[in-house]
């Protein structure tokens, strides 16, 4: 007769590896520096790729948070004016909270769907659909 621990170990060995793996999603940080009267977001495209979001949409959000104009140039973003690192990275953190993380299961496995004039945040992990306002 098998004891509880042996049965538990046997059950765990039959589970797929992705079920046992616990990853904690960390919001990527932007490399921010000033050049004259501009703020340069060096790794902007890479951060958008990690978030799996359109860089133009993320830039619109950041520009709205800091209250300035901005543009994309290759893989970096340029903001008019000088802004502290904390303000820009807080903007990315808020974007992740509002438009990347699933409100239901709190996982980052989401994408944005458009149905008519309504945008939804669709979670690939739990299947939930939540209405979201895109800037």
N, CA, C and O atoms as a GROMACS GRO file, in nm:
protein
  540
    1UNK      N    1   0.084  -0.118   0.000
    1UNK     CA    2   0.000   0.000   0.000
    1UNK      C    3   0.088   0.125   0.000
    1UNK      O    4   0.185   0.133   0.076
    2UNK      N    5   0.055   0.224  -0.086
    2UNK     CA    6   0.134   0.347  -0.098
    2UNK      C    7   0.088   0.449   0.006
    2UNK      O    8  -0.031   0.462   0.035
    3UNK      N    9   0.185   0.520   0.060
    3UNK     CA   10   0.147   0.625   0.154
    3UNK      C   11   0.116   0.754   0.077
    3UNK      O   12   0.140   0.764  -0.043
    4UNK      N   13   0.065   0.850   0.149
    4UNK     CA   14   0.020   0.976   0.089
    4UNK      C   15   0.131   1.048   0.014
    4UNK      O   16   0.108   1.092  -0.099
    5UNK      N   17   0.250   1.060   0.071
    5UNK     CA   18   0.362   1.130   0.008
    5UNK      C   19   0.401   1.068  -0.126
    5UNK      O   20   0.426   1.139  -0.222
    6UNK      N   21   0.405   0.935  -0.132
    6UNK     CA   22   0.439   0.867  -0.258
    6UNK      C   23   0.332   0.892  -0.364
    6UNK      O   24   0.365   0.914  -0.481
    7UNK      N   25   0.207   0.889  -0.325
    7UNK     CA   26   0.098   0.917  -0.419
    7UNK      C   27   0.105   1.060  -0.470
    7UNK      O   28   0.084   1.087  -0.588
    8UNK      N   29   0.135   1.152  -0.380
    8UNK     CA   30   0.146   1.292  -0.417
    8UNK      C   31   0.263   1.314  -0.515
    8UNK      O   32   0.248   1.386  -0.614
    9UNK      N   33   0.376   1.254  -0.487
    9UNK     CA   34   0.492   1.264  -0.577
    9UNK      C   35   0.460   1.205  -0.714
    9UNK      O   36   0.499   1.261  -0.816
   10UNK      N   37   0.392   1.093  -0.716
   10UNK     CA   38   0.355   1.030  -0.842
   10UNK      C   39   0.260   1.119  -0.923
   10UNK      O   40   0.274   1.132  -1.044
   11UNK      N   41   0.164   1.180  -0.854
   11UNK     CA   42   0.069   1.270  -0.922
   11UNK      C   43   0.143   1.392  -0.979
   11UNK      O   44   0.116   1.433  -1.092
   12UNK      N   45   0.235   1.449  -0.902
   12UNK     CA   46   0.310   1.565  -0.948
   12UNK      C   47   0.398   1.531  -1.069
   12UNK      O   48   0.414   1.614  -1.159
   13UNK      N   49   0.452   1.412  -1.073
   13UNK     CA   50   0.539   1.373  -1.184
   13UNK      C   51   0.461   1.360  -1.315
   13UNK      O   52   0.520   1.369  -1.422
   14UNK      N   53   0.331   1.340  -1.307
   14UNK     CA   54   0.249   1.325  -1.428
   14UNK      C   55   0.194   1.458  -1.479
   14UNK      O   56   0.139   1.464  -1.589
   15UNK      N   57   0.208   1.565  -1.399
   15UNK     CA   58   0.160   1.697  -1.442
   15UNK      C   59   0.255   1.757  -1.545
   15UNK      O   60   0.376   1.734  -1.539
   16UNK      N   61   0.201   1.834  -1.641
   16UNK     CA   62   0.288   1.903  -1.736
   16UNK      C   63   0.374   2.007  -1.663
   16UNK      O   64   0.333   2.062  -1.560
   17UNK      N   65   0.492   2.032  -1.716
   17UNK     CA   66   0.587   2.122  -1.650
   17UNK      C   67   0.532   2.264  -1.636
   17UNK      O   68   0.561   2.331  -1.537
   18UNK      N   69   0.454   2.312  -1.735
   18UNK     CA   70   0.404   2.450  -1.730
   18UNK      C   71   0.306   2.472  -1.615
   18UNK      O   72   0.289   2.586  -1.570
   19UNK      N   73   0.242   2.366  -1.566
   19UNK     CA   74   0.151   2.380  -1.454
   19UNK      C   75   0.227   2.403  -1.324
   19UNK      O   76   0.181   2.477  -1.237
   20UNK      N   77   0.341   2.342  -1.312
   20UNK     CA   78   0.420   2.353  -1.190
   20UNK      C   79   0.504   2.481  -1.185
   20UNK      O   80   0.542   2.526  -1.077
   21UNK      N   81   0.532   2.538  -1.301
   21UNK     CA   82   0.617   2.655  -1.308
   21UNK      C   83   0.542   2.778  -1.261
   21UNK      O   84   0.433   2.807  -1.311
   22UNK      N   85   0.598   2.852  -1.167
   22UNK     CA   86   0.537   2.974  -1.115
   22UNK      C   87   0.625   3.092  -1.152
   22UNK      O   88   0.729   3.114  -1.089
   23UNK      N   89   0.585   3.167  -1.253
   23UNK     CA   90   0.659   3.286  -1.293
   23UNK      C   91   0.584   3.407  -1.243
   23UNK      O   92   0.462   3.413  -1.249
   24UNK      N   93   0.658   3.502  -1.197
   24UNK     CA   94   0.599   3.628  -1.156
   24UNK      C   95   0.633   3.730  -1.262
   24UNK      O   96   0.750   3.752  -1.292
   25UNK      N   97   0.532   3.790  -1.320
   25UNK     CA   98   0.554   3.890  -1.424
   25UNK      C   99   0.603   4.019  -1.361
   25UNK      O  100   0.543   4.071  -1.267
   26UNK      N  101   0.712   4.069  -1.413
   26UNK     CA  102   0.764   4.197  -1.367
   26UNK      C  103   0.753   4.298  -1.480
   26UNK      O  104   0.789   4.270  -1.594
   27UNK      N  105   0.702   4.415  -1.447
   27UNK     CA  106   0.690   4.521  -1.546
   27UNK      C  107   0.829   4.563  -1.591
   27UNK      O  108   0.913   4.598  -1.509
   28UNK      N  109   0.854   4.560  -1.722
   28UNK     CA  110   0.986   4.600  -1.772
   28UNK      C  111   1.010   4.750  -1.748
   28UNK      O  112   0.916   4.830  -1.753
   29UNK      N  113   1.133   4.785  -1.723
   29UNK     CA  114   1.169   4.926  -1.701
   29UNK      C  115   1.225   4.986  -1.829
   29UNK      O  116   1.298   4.922  -1.905
   30UNK      N  117   1.189   5.112  -1.850
   30UNK     CA  118   1.242   5.187  -1.964
   30UNK      C  119   1.375   5.249  -1.926
   30UNK      O  120   1.394   5.296  -1.813
   31UNK      N  121   1.469   5.250  -2.020
   31UNK     CA  122   1.595   5.322  -2.002
   31UNK      C  123   1.570   5.465  -2.047
   31UNK      O  124   1.557   5.493  -2.166
   32UNK      N  125   1.563   5.555  -1.950
   32UNK     CA  126   1.526   5.694  -1.975
   32UNK      C  127   1.648   5.784  -1.953
   32UNK      O  128   1.718   5.771  -1.853
   33UNK      N  129   1.672   5.874  -2.049
   33UNK     CA  130   1.775   5.975  -2.029
   33UNK      C  131   1.738   6.101  -2.107
   33UNK      O  132   1.662   6.096  -2.203
   34UNK      N  133   1.793   6.211  -2.064
   34UNK     CA  134   1.764   6.339  -2.128
   34UNK      C  135   1.871   6.375  -2.229
   34UNK      O  136   1.989   6.346  -2.211
   35UNK      N  137   1.826   6.441  -2.335
   35UNK     CA  138   1.917   6.498  -2.435
   35UNK      C  139   1.866   6.637  -2.464
   35UNK      O  140   1.769   6.654  -2.538
   36UNK      N  141   1.930   6.736  -2.407
   36UNK     CA  142   1.884   6.874  -2.424
   36UNK      C  143   1.748   6.890  -2.360
   36UNK      O  144   1.730   6.865  -2.241
   37UNK      N  145   1.651   6.933  -2.440
   37UNK     CA  146   1.515   6.951  -2.388
   37UNK      C  147   1.423   6.835  -2.428
   37UNK      O  148   1.302   6.853  -2.441
   38UNK      N  149   1.480   6.717  -2.449
   38UNK     CA  150   1.403   6.598  -2.486
   38UNK      C  151   1.434   6.486  -2.388
   38UNK      O  152   1.541   6.481  -2.328
   39UNK      N  153   1.337   6.396  -2.374
   39UNK     CA  154   1.357   6.275  -2.295
   39UNK      C  155   1.355   6.157  -2.391
   39UNK      O  156   1.261   6.141  -2.468
   40UNK      N  157   1.457   6.074  -2.385
   40UNK     CA  158   1.472   5.961  -2.476
   40UNK      C  159   1.440   5.832  -2.399
   40UNK      O  160   1.493   5.808  -2.291
   41UNK      N  161   1.353   5.751  -2.456
   41UNK     CA  162   1.319   5.619  -2.400
   41UNK      C  163   1.390   5.517  -2.490
   41UNK      O  164   1.336   5.474  -2.592
   42UNK      N  165   1.510   5.478  -2.451
   42UNK     CA  166   1.598   5.398  -2.535
   42UNK      C  167   1.541   5.262  -2.576
   42UNK      O  168   1.541   5.228  -2.694
   43UNK      N  169   1.492   5.185  -2.481
   43UNK     CA  170   1.447   5.048  -2.508
   43UNK      C  171   1.295   5.039  -2.524
   43UNK      O  172   1.235   4.938  -2.488
   44UNK      N  173   1.235   5.143  -2.577
   44UNK     CA  174   1.088   5.150  -2.586
   44UNK      C  175   1.029   5.035  -2.668
   44UNK      O  176   0.933   4.972  -2.625
   45UNK      N  177   1.085   5.009  -2.784
   45UNK     CA  178   1.033   4.902  -2.871
   45UNK      C  179   1.045   4.765  -2.804
   45UNK      O  180   0.954   4.683  -2.814
   46UNK      N  181   1.156   4.740  -2.735
   46UNK     CA  182   1.176   4.612  -2.666
   46UNK      C  183   1.073   4.594  -2.555
   46UNK      O  184   1.021   4.484  -2.536
   47UNK      N  185   1.044   4.702  -2.481
   47UNK     CA  186   0.944   4.696  -2.374
   47UNK      C  187   0.807   4.665  -2.434
   47UNK      O  188   0.732   4.584  -2.379
   48UNK      N  189   0.772   4.729  -2.545
   48UNK     CA  190   0.643   4.703  -2.611
   48UNK      C  191   0.636   4.560  -2.661
   48UNK      O  192   0.529   4.498  -2.657
   49UNK      N  193   0.748   4.506  -2.710
   49UNK     CA  194   0.751   4.366  -2.754
   49UNK      C  195   0.728   4.272  -2.637
   49UNK      O  196   0.657   4.172  -2.652
   50UNK      N  197   0.786   4.300  -2.520
   50UNK     CA  198   0.765   4.218  -2.401
   50UNK      C  199   0.618   4.222  -2.359
   50UNK      O  200   0.561   4.120  -2.322
   51UNK      N  201   0.557   4.342  -2.367
   51UNK     CA  202   0.416   4.357  -2.330
   51UNK      C  203   0.321   4.306  -2.438
   51UNK      O  204   0.202   4.290  -2.412
   52UNK      N  205   0.373   4.281  -2.557
   52UNK     CA  206   0.293   4.238  -2.673
   52UNK      C  207   0.185   4.341  -2.705
   52UNK      O  208   0.068   4.307  -2.723
   53UNK      N  209   0.226   4.468  -2.713
   53UNK     CA  210   0.135   4.577  -2.744
   53UNK      C  211   0.194   4.664  -2.853
   53UNK      O  212   0.316   4.669  -2.871
   54UNK      N  213   0.106   4.734  -2.925
   54UNK     CA  214   0.145   4.824  -3.033
   54UNK      C  215   0.221   4.943  -2.973
   54UNK      O  216   0.169   5.011  -2.885
   55UNK      N  217   0.344   4.970  -3.020
   55UNK     CA  218   0.421   5.081  -2.965
   55UNK      C  219   0.350   5.216  -2.976
   55UNK      O  220   0.363   5.300  -2.886
   56UNK      N  221   0.276   5.239  -3.083
   56UNK     CA  222   0.204   5.367  -3.098
   56UNK      C  223   0.099   5.384  -2.988
   56UNK      O  224   0.081   5.494  -2.936
   57UNK      N  225   0.030   5.275  -2.954
   57UNK     CA  226  -0.071   5.281  -2.849
   57UNK      C  227  -0.006   5.308  -2.713
   57UNK      O  228  -0.057   5.389  -2.635
   58UNK      N  229   0.105   5.242  -2.685
   58UNK     CA  230   0.176   5.263  -2.558
   58UNK      C  231   0.230   5.405  -2.552
   58UNK      O  232   0.224   5.470  -2.447
   59UNK      N  233   0.282   5.454  -2.663
   59UNK     CA  234   0.334   5.591  -2.667
   59UNK      C  235   0.224   5.692  -2.641
   59UNK      O  236   0.245   5.789  -2.568
   60UNK      N  237   0.106   5.672  -2.700
   60UNK     CA  238  -0.007   5.762  -2.676
   60UNK      C  239  -0.040   5.767  -2.527
   60UNK      O  240  -0.070   5.873  -2.473
   61UNK      N  241  -0.036   5.651  -2.461
   61UNK     CA  242  -0.065   5.645  -2.318
   61UNK      C  243   0.041   5.722  -2.238
   61UNK      O  244   0.006   5.804  -2.153
   62UNK      N  245   0.169   5.697  -2.266
   62UNK     CA  246   0.278   5.764  -2.194
   62UNK      C  247   0.272   5.915  -2.215
   62UNK      O  248   0.289   5.992  -2.121
   63UNK      N  249   0.248   5.957  -2.339
   63UNK     CA  250   0.239   6.099  -2.371
   63UNK      C  251   0.124   6.162  -2.291
   63UNK      O  252   0.137   6.274  -2.242
   64UNK      N  253   0.014   6.091  -2.278
   64UNK     CA  254  -0.098   6.142  -2.200
   64UNK      C  255  -0.066   6.152  -2.052
   64UNK      O  256  -0.111   6.245  -1.985
   65UNK      N  257   0.011   6.057  -2.001
   65UNK     CA  258   0.046   6.057  -1.859
   65UNK      C  259   0.136   6.175  -1.825
   65UNK      O  260   0.113   6.244  -1.726
   66UNK      N  261   0.239   6.198  -1.907
   66UNK     CA  262   0.333   6.306  -1.876
   66UNK      C  263   0.289   6.440  -1.934
   66UNK      O  264   0.345   6.543  -1.897
   67UNK      N  265   0.191   6.441  -2.022
   67UNK     CA  266   0.135   6.565  -2.076
   67UNK      C  267   0.227   6.638  -2.172
   67UNK      O  268   0.259   6.755  -2.150
   68UNK      N  269   0.270   6.571  -2.276
   68UNK     CA  270   0.359   6.631  -2.375
   68UNK      C  271   0.336   6.569  -2.511
   68UNK      O  272   0.240   6.493  -2.530
   69UNK      N  273   0.422   6.600  -2.606
   69UNK     CA  274   0.419   6.538  -2.738
   69UNK      C  275   0.528   6.433  -2.743
   69UNK      O  276   0.627   6.441  -2.670
   70UNK      N  277   0.510   6.334  -2.830
   70UNK     CA  278   0.611   6.231  -2.843
   70UNK      C  279   0.611   6.170  -2.981
   70UNK      O  280   0.514   6.183  -3.056
   71UNK      N  281   0.722   6.104  -3.014
   71UNK     CA  282   0.732   6.038  -3.144
   71UNK      C  283   0.822   5.916  -3.132
   71UNK      O  284   0.897   5.901  -3.036
   72UNK      N  285   0.812   5.829  -3.232
   72UNK     CA  286   0.895   5.709  -3.238
   72UNK      C  287   1.006   5.734  -3.338
   72UNK      O  288   0.986   5.796  -3.443
   73UNK      N  289   1.124   5.684  -3.305
   73UNK     CA  290   1.238   5.692  -3.395
   73UNK      C  291   1.313   5.560  -3.382
   73UNK      O  292   1.382   5.537  -3.283
   74UNK      N  293   1.301   5.475  -3.482
   74UNK     CA  294   1.360   5.340  -3.479
   74UNK      C  295   1.304   5.264  -3.359
   74UNK      O  296   1.183   5.243  -3.351
   75UNK      N  297   1.388   5.221  -3.267
   75UNK     CA  298   1.340   5.141  -3.155
   75UNK      C  299   1.324   5.223  -3.028
   75UNK      O  300   1.301   5.167  -2.920
   76UNK      N  301   1.336   5.354  -3.039
   76UNK     CA  302   1.323   5.438  -2.920
   76UNK      C  303   1.212   5.540  -2.938
   76UNK      O  304   1.166   5.566  -3.049
   77UNK      N  305   1.168   5.596  -2.825
   77UNK     CA  306   1.066   5.699  -2.827
   77UNK      C  307   1.127   5.828  -2.775
   77UNK      O  308   1.216   5.826  -2.690
   78UNK      N  309   1.079   5.940  -2.827
   78UNK     CA  310   1.131   6.071  -2.788
   78UNK      C  311   1.014   6.156  -2.738
   78UNK      O  312   0.914   6.173  -2.807
   79UNK      N  313   1.028   6.207  -2.617
   79UNK     CA  314   0.927   6.294  -2.557
   79UNK      C  315   0.979   6.437  -2.555
   79UNK      O  316   1.096   6.460  -2.525
   80UNK      N  317   0.892   6.533  -2.588
   80UNK     CA  318   0.930   6.674  -2.582
   80UNK      C  319   0.929   6.718  -2.435
   80UNK      O  320   0.826   6.708  -2.368
   81UNK      N  321   1.042   6.765  -2.386
   81UNK     CA  322   1.054   6.807  -2.247
   81UNK      C  323   1.138   6.707  -2.169
   81UNK      O  324   1.164   6.596  -2.215
   82UNK      N  325   1.179   6.748  -2.050
   82UNK     CA  326   1.261   6.663  -1.965
   82UNK      C  327   1.173   6.608  -1.854
   82UNK      O  328   1.109   6.683  -1.781
   83UNK      N  329   1.171   6.476  -1.841
   83UNK     CA  330   1.088   6.408  -1.741
   83UNK      C  331   1.173   6.310  -1.663
   83UNK      O  332   1.262   6.246  -1.718
   84UNK      N  333   1.145   6.298  -1.532
   84UNK     CA  334   1.224   6.204  -1.451
   84UNK      C  335   1.192   6.059  -1.487
   84UNK      O  336   1.082   6.026  -1.530
   85UNK      N  337   1.290   5.976  -1.467
   85UNK     CA  338   1.279   5.831  -1.490
   85UNK      C  339   1.157   5.773  -1.419
   85UNK      O  340   1.083   5.693  -1.477
   86UNK      N  341   1.134   5.815  -1.294
   86UNK     CA  342   1.024   5.760  -1.214
   86UNK      C  343   0.888   5.789  -1.277
   86UNK      O  344   0.801   5.702  -1.276
   87UNK      N  345   0.870   5.909  -1.332
   87UNK     CA  346   0.741   5.946  -1.390
   87UNK      C  347   0.709   5.860  -1.512
   87UNK      O  348   0.596   5.813  -1.528
   88UNK      N  349   0.808   5.839  -1.597
   88UNK     CA  350   0.786   5.761  -1.719
   88UNK      C  351   0.764   5.613  -1.684
   88UNK      O  352   0.674   5.550  -1.740
   89UNK      N  353   0.844   5.559  -1.594
   89UNK     CA  354   0.828   5.418  -1.557
   89UNK      C  355   0.701   5.394  -1.477
   89UNK      O  356   0.644   5.285  -1.483
   90UNK      N  357   0.654   5.495  -1.404
   90UNK     CA  358   0.525   5.482  -1.336
   90UNK      C  359   0.412   5.476  -1.440
   90UNK      O  360   0.312   5.406  -1.422
   91UNK      N  361   0.430   5.551  -1.549
   91UNK     CA  362   0.333   5.547  -1.659
   91UNK      C  363   0.326   5.409  -1.722
   91UNK      O  364   0.217   5.360  -1.751
   92UNK      N  365   0.442   5.345  -1.743
   92UNK     CA  366   0.444   5.208  -1.798
   92UNK      C  367   0.378   5.112  -1.700
   92UNK      O  368   0.302   5.025  -1.741
   93UNK      N  369   0.406   5.127  -1.571
   93UNK     CA  370   0.346   5.039  -1.471
   93UNK      C  371   0.194   5.052  -1.470
   93UNK      O  372   0.124   4.952  -1.459
   94UNK      N  373   0.144   5.175  -1.484
   94UNK     CA  374  -0.002   5.196  -1.488
   94UNK      C  375  -0.061   5.138  -1.617
   94UNK      O  376  -0.171   5.084  -1.615
   95UNK      N  377   0.012   5.150  -1.728
   95UNK     CA  378  -0.035   5.092  -1.854
   95UNK      C  379  -0.047   4.941  -1.841
   95UNK      O  380  -0.146   4.882  -1.885
   96UNK      N  381   0.053   4.879  -1.780
   96UNK     CA  382   0.051   4.733  -1.761
   96UNK      C  383  -0.069   4.695  -1.675
   96UNK      O  384  -0.139   4.598  -1.706
   97UNK      N  385  -0.094   4.769  -1.569
   97UNK     CA  386  -0.206   4.740  -1.480
   97UNK      C  387  -0.341   4.752  -1.553
   97UNK      O  388  -0.431   4.670  -1.534
   98UNK      N  389  -0.354   4.856  -1.637
   98UNK     CA  390  -0.482   4.883  -1.704
   98UNK      C  391  -0.504   4.805  -1.833
   98UNK      O  392  -0.617   4.771  -1.865
   99UNK      N  393  -0.395   4.776  -1.909
   99UNK     CA  394  -0.412   4.721  -2.043
   99UNK      C  395  -0.337   4.592  -2.072
   99UNK      O  396  -0.342   4.542  -2.184
  100UNK      N  397  -0.268   4.536  -1.973
  100UNK     CA  398  -0.194   4.412  -1.997
  100UNK      C  399  -0.238   4.302  -1.899
  100UNK      O  400  -0.268   4.191  -1.942
  101UNK      N  401  -0.243   4.332  -1.772
  101UNK     CA  402  -0.278   4.231  -1.671
  101UNK      C  403  -0.428   4.203  -1.673
  101UNK      O  404  -0.510   4.295  -1.680
  102UNK      N  405  -0.464   4.076  -1.667
  102UNK     CA  406  -0.605   4.036  -1.664
  102UNK      C  407  -0.664   4.069  -1.528
  102UNK      O  408  -0.609   4.029  -1.426
  103UNK      N  409  -0.777   4.142  -1.524
  103UNK     CA  410  -0.841   4.172  -1.396
  103UNK      C  411  -0.895   4.046  -1.326
  103UNK      O  412  -0.915   4.047  -1.204
  104UNK      N  413  -0.919   3.941  -1.401
  104UNK     CA  414  -0.974   3.818  -1.343
  104UNK      C  415  -0.870   3.730  -1.277
  104UNK      O  416  -0.886   3.692  -1.160
  105UNK      N  417  -0.763   3.696  -1.350
  105UNK     CA  418  -0.664   3.601  -1.296
  105UNK      C  419  -0.529   3.667  -1.270
  105UNK      O  420  -0.437   3.602  -1.219
  106UNK      N  421  -0.515   3.795  -1.304
  106UNK     CA  422  -0.393   3.873  -1.280
  106UNK      C  423  -0.271   3.816  -1.354
  106UNK      O  424  -0.159   3.820  -1.302
  107UNK      N  425  -0.293   3.765  -1.474
  107UNK     CA  426  -0.183   3.715  -1.557
  107UNK      C  427  -0.167   3.807  -1.678
  107UNK      O  428  -0.263   3.870  -1.721
  108UNK      N  429  -0.046   3.816  -1.733
  108UNK     CA  430  -0.021   3.906  -1.845
  108UNK      C  431  -0.052   3.848  -1.983
  108UNK      O  432  -0.018   3.908  -2.085
  109UNK      N  433  -0.115   3.732  -1.987
  109UNK     CA  434  -0.141   3.662  -2.114
  109UNK      C  435  -0.267   3.716  -2.180
  109UNK      O  436  -0.365   3.644  -2.196
  110UNK      N  437  -0.264   3.843  -2.219
  110UNK     CA  438  -0.383   3.907  -2.275
  110UNK      C  439  -0.352   3.968  -2.411
  110UNK      O  440  -0.237   3.987  -2.449
  111UNK      N  441  -0.457   4.000  -2.482
  111UNK     CA  442  -0.447   4.079  -2.604
  111UNK      C  443  -0.574   4.163  -2.615
  111UNK      O  444  -0.675   4.133  -2.551
  112UNK      N  445  -0.567   4.267  -2.696
  112UNK     CA  446  -0.680   4.360  -2.708
  112UNK      C  447  -0.757   4.328  -2.835
  112UNK      O  448  -0.700   4.319  -2.944
  113UNK      N  449  -0.887   4.311  -2.819
  113UNK     CA  450  -0.978   4.285  -2.932
  113UNK      C  451  -1.069   4.405  -2.950
  113UNK      O  452  -1.104   4.472  -2.853
  114UNK      N  453  -1.108   4.430  -3.072
  114UNK     CA  454  -1.204   4.536  -3.100
  114UNK      C  455  -1.329   4.474  -3.158
  114UNK      O  456  -1.322   4.401  -3.258
  115UNK      N  457  -1.443   4.502  -3.097
  115UNK     CA  458  -1.572   4.451  -3.144
  115UNK      C  459  -1.662   4.572  -3.167
  115UNK      O  460  -1.721   4.625  -3.073
  116UNK      N  461  -1.671   4.615  -3.293
  116UNK     CA  462  -1.744   4.738  -3.323
  116UNK      C  463  -1.666   4.857  -3.268
  116UNK      O  464  -1.551   4.879  -3.308
  117UNK      N  465  -1.727   4.932  -3.178
  117UNK     CA  466  -1.660   5.046  -3.118
  117UNK      C  467  -1.610   5.016  -2.977
  117UNK      O  468  -1.559   5.105  -2.909
  118UNK      N  469  -1.622   4.892  -2.934
  118UNK     CA  470  -1.584   4.854  -2.798
  118UNK      C  471  -1.455   4.772  -2.802
  118UNK      O  472  -1.443   4.679  -2.882
  119UNK      N  473  -1.361   4.806  -2.715
  119UNK     CA  474  -1.236   4.732  -2.701
  119UNK      C  475  -1.244   4.640  -2.581
  119UNK      O  476  -1.296   4.678  -2.476
  120UNK      N  477  -1.193   4.520  -2.598
  120UNK     CA  478  -1.192   4.421  -2.491
  120UNK      C  479  -1.049   4.376  -2.463
  120UNK      O  480  -0.966   4.367  -2.553
  121UNK      N  481  -1.023   4.347  -2.337
  121UNK     CA  482  -0.899   4.283  -2.297
  121UNK      C  483  -0.931   4.136  -2.282
  121UNK      O  484  -1.001   4.097  -2.188
  122UNK      N  485  -0.882   4.053  -2.373
  122UNK     CA  486  -0.912   3.909  -2.376
  122UNK      C  487  -0.795   3.834  -2.316
  122UNK      O  488  -0.681   3.851  -2.359
  123UNK      N  489  -0.823   3.752  -2.215
  123UNK     CA  490  -0.719   3.676  -2.146
  123UNK      C  491  -0.708   3.537  -2.207
  123UNK      O  492  -0.806   3.464  -2.218
  124UNK      N  493  -0.586   3.501  -2.247
  124UNK     CA  494  -0.561   3.368  -2.303
  124UNK      C  495  -0.549   3.263  -2.192
  124UNK      O  496  -0.566   3.144  -2.218
  125UNK      N  497  -0.519   3.306  -2.070
  125UNK     CA  498  -0.501   3.212  -1.960
  125UNK      C  499  -0.634   3.164  -1.904
  125UNK      O  500  -0.654   3.044  -1.888
  126UNK      N  501  -0.726   3.257  -1.873
  126UNK     CA  502  -0.853   3.216  -1.810
  126UNK      C  503  -0.974   3.231  -1.903
  126UNK      O  504  -1.083   3.185  -1.869
  127UNK      N  505  -0.956   3.295  -2.019
  127UNK     CA  506  -1.065   3.309  -2.114
  127UNK      C  507  -1.158   3.427  -2.090
  127UNK      O  508  -1.254   3.445  -2.163
  128UNK      N  509  -1.130   3.507  -1.987
  128UNK     CA  510  -1.217   3.620  -1.953
  128UNK      C  511  -1.203   3.732  -2.057
  128UNK      O  512  -1.100   3.746  -2.123
  129UNK      N  513  -1.310   3.810  -2.069
  129UNK     CA  514  -1.313   3.926  -2.157
  129UNK      C  515  -1.359   4.045  -2.074
  129UNK      O  516  -1.466   4.041  -2.013
  130UNK      N  517  -1.278   4.151  -2.073
  130UNK     CA  518  -1.310   4.271  -1.995
  130UNK      C  519  -1.306   4.391  -2.087
  130UNK      O  520  -1.216   4.403  -2.171
  131UNK      N  521  -1.403   4.481  -2.072
  131UNK     CA  522  -1.407   4.604  -2.151
  131UNK      C  523  -1.292   4.694  -2.105
  131UNK      O  524  -1.267   4.707  -1.985
  132UNK      N  525  -1.224   4.755  -2.201
  132UNK     CA  526  -1.115   4.849  -2.166
  132UNK      C  527  -1.124   4.970  -2.258
  132UNK      O  528  -1.165   4.959  -2.373
  133UNK      N  529  -1.084   5.085  -2.206
  133UNK     CA  530  -1.081   5.208  -2.284
  133UNK      C  531  -0.940   5.229  -2.335
  133UNK      O  532  -0.847   5.246  -2.255
  134UNK      N  533  -0.923   5.229  -2.464
  134UNK     CA  534  -0.793   5.253  -2.524
  134UNK      C  535  -0.778   5.402  -2.547
  134UNK      O  536  -0.871   5.469  -2.593
  135UNK      N  537  -0.660   5.455  -2.514
  135UNK     CA  538  -0.633   5.598  -2.532
  135UNK      C  539  -0.599   5.627  -2.676
  135UNK      O  540  -0.574   5.742  -2.711
   0.00000   0.00000   0.00000
